[in-house]
Amino acid sequence: MSDALLKDTKTKMEKAEQALRRELAGIRAGNANPSLLNRIDVEYYGVMTPLNQLAQISVPEARLLMVTPYDKSSISEIEKAIQRSDLGITPANDGSVIRLAIPPLTEERRKEIAKQVGKEAENAKIAVRNIRRDAMDQLKKEEKSGEITEDDLRRYEKDVQKLTDDSVANIDKIAEEKEKEILDI
């Protein structure tokens, strides 16, 4: 039973790391990256649709995103959705494509974004620690009900702690890479 619990715990911790990667992908580092637009939904024929399903997003230059709608009639809705988003980038619409010029980040803005990365990393660590707590509680219940011995409990607790330590180290590494990307000019 507890081997399955360890496997489940490891899977949950990996999902917390993946969620952090997705969250950090949406944080602007000064270079054009199509993943900046992943969280933008556009109202298309009355249905909220992810932008990447309505348009091709390309990076013709290091600081330029180009959004080419599959259906040209949706271009104004796409433009409105980008303006409503928290990107802080004004779209330029020429009737067939939308261009998003990514402005260079100021040193102050880079530091703010690096702090945001730190907050996201801390949230991921909290999620991992909650997963650890749930696993430890489950192990104690199994020991109380006689499913595992006290020695097994200690061994499994060490295994869960090792998974936690590894996951926290991965989260630190992911956050460190993103901060380096943001702070490098």
C-alpha positions in Angstrom: 0.0 0.0 0.0 2.7 2.5 1.0 4.7 2.0 -2.1 1.7 3.2 -4.1 1.5 6.1 -1.7 5.1 7.0 -2.4 4.5 6.8 -6.1 1.4 9.0 -5.8 3.3 11.5 -3.6 6.1 11.7 -6.2 3.6 12.3 -9.0 1.8 15.1 -7.1 5.2 16.8 -6.4 6.2 16.6 -10.0 2.8 18.2 -11.0 3.6 21.1 -8.6 6.9 21.6 -10.3 5.2 21.5 -13.8 2.6 24.0 -12.6 5.5 26.3 -11.5 7.1 25.9 -15.0 3.8 26.8 -16.7 3.3 29.8 -14.4 6.8 31.1 -15.0 6.5 30.6 -18.8 3.8 33.3 -18.7 6.2 35.8 -17.0 7.8 38.2 -19.4 11.6 38.2 -19.4 12.1 41.0 -22.0 12.3 38.6 -25.0 9.4 37.6 -27.2 8.0 34.2 -26.3 4.7 32.7 -27.6 4.0 31.3 -24.2 3.3 34.9 -23.0 0.0 34.7 -24.7 -1.0 31.2 -23.3 -3.3 32.7 -20.7 -5.2 34.9 -23.1 -8.8 33.9 -24.0 -10.7 35.5 -26.8 -14.5 35.7 -27.1 -15.1 33.9 -30.4 -18.7 33.5 -31.5 -19.8 33.8 -27.9 -17.3 31.2 -26.5 -14.2 32.0 -24.6 -11.4 30.3 -26.7 -7.6 30.2 -26.0 -5.8 32.6 -28.3 -3.4 29.9 -29.5 -6.4 28.0 -31.0 -7.5 31.0 -33.0 -4.2 32.2 -34.4 -0.7 31.3 -35.2 1.8 33.0 -32.9 5.3 33.5 -34.2 8.5 35.3 -33.2 9.9 37.0 -36.3 12.4 39.0 -34.2 13.8 38.8 -30.6 11.4 41.5 -29.3 8.4 41.0 -31.6 5.4 38.6 -31.4 3.2 38.2 -34.5 -0.3 36.9 -34.1 -1.9 35.8 -37.4 -5.6 34.8 -37.0 -6.8 31.8 -38.9 -10.1 33.7 -39.3 -9.5 37.3 -40.3 -12.9 38.4 -38.9 -11.7 37.6 -35.4 -8.8 40.1 -35.4 -10.6 42.9 -33.5 -11.7 40.5 -30.8 -8.2 39.1 -30.5 -6.8 42.7 -30.3 -9.4 43.6 -27.5 -8.5 40.4 -25.5 -4.7 41.3 -25.7 -5.5 44.9 -24.5 -7.6 43.5 -21.6 -4.8 41.1 -20.5 -2.2 42.0 -17.9 0.6 41.9 -20.4 1.0 45.7 -20.6 1.7 45.5 -24.3 -0.2 47.6 -26.8 -1.1 45.5 -29.9 -0.5 47.0 -33.4 -3.3 45.7 -35.8 -2.7 46.1 -39.6 -5.9 44.3 -40.6 -4.4 40.9 -41.2 -1.9 40.4 -38.4 -1.3 41.8 -34.9 2.2 42.7 -33.9 3.3 42.9 -30.2 6.5 44.8 -29.7 8.0 43.6 -26.4 9.6 46.6 -24.7 13.0 46.2 -23.0 12.6 45.9 -19.2 13.9 48.5 -16.9 16.2 47.4 -14.1 13.5 48.2 -11.5 10.9 46.2 -13.5 13.4 43.3 -13.8 13.7 43.2 -10.0 9.9 43.3 -9.5 9.5 40.4 -11.9 12.3 38.5 -10.1 10.4 39.0 -6.8 7.3 37.6 -8.5 9.2 34.5 -9.6 10.3 34.1 -6.0 6.7 34.3 -4.8 5.6 31.7 -7.4 8.5 29.4 -6.3 7.4 29.8 -2.6 3.8 28.9 -3.6 5.1 25.7 -5.3 7.2 24.8 -2.2 4.1 25.3 0.0 2.2 22.9 -2.3 5.0 20.3 -2.0 5.1 20.6 1.8 1.3 20.1 1.9 1.7 17.0 -0.2 4.4 15.8 2.2 2.1 16.4 5.2 -0.8 14.5 3.6 1.5 11.6 2.8 2.9 11.5 6.4 -0.7 11.6 7.8 -1.6 8.7 5.6 1.5 6.7 6.7 0.6 7.3 10.4 -2.9 6.0 9.7 -1.6 2.9 8.0 0.8 2.3 11.0 -2.1 2.8 13.5 -4.4 0.4 11.6 -1.6 -2.2 11.5 -1.0 -2.2 7.7 2.7 -1.3 8.2 5.1 -1.7 11.1 6.7 1.1 13.0 10.0 0.4 11.3 8.2 0.6 7.9 6.7 3.9 9.0 10.2 5.4 9.7 11.5 4.1 6.4 8.6 5.5 4.4 8.8 8.8 6.3 12.5 9.1 5.2 11.5 8.3 1.6 8.8 11.0 1.7 11.2 13.5 3.1 13.8 12.6 0.4 11.1 13.2 -2.3 10.2 16.5 -0.7 13.9 17.6 -0.5 14.4 16.7 -4.2 11.3 18.5 -5.3 12.2 21.6 -3.3 15.7 21.5 -4.9 14.1 21.3 -8.4 11.8 24.2 -7.6 14.8 26.3 -6.5 16.6 25.4 -9.7 13.6 26.3 -11.9 13.2 29.6 -10.1 16.9 30.4 -10.3 17.0 29.8 -14.0 14.0 32.1 -14.6 15.5 34.8 -12.4 18.8 34.6 -14.3 16.9 34.9 -17.6 15.1 38.0 -16.3 18.1 39.7 -14.7 20.4 39.1 -17.6 20.3 42.0 -20.1 
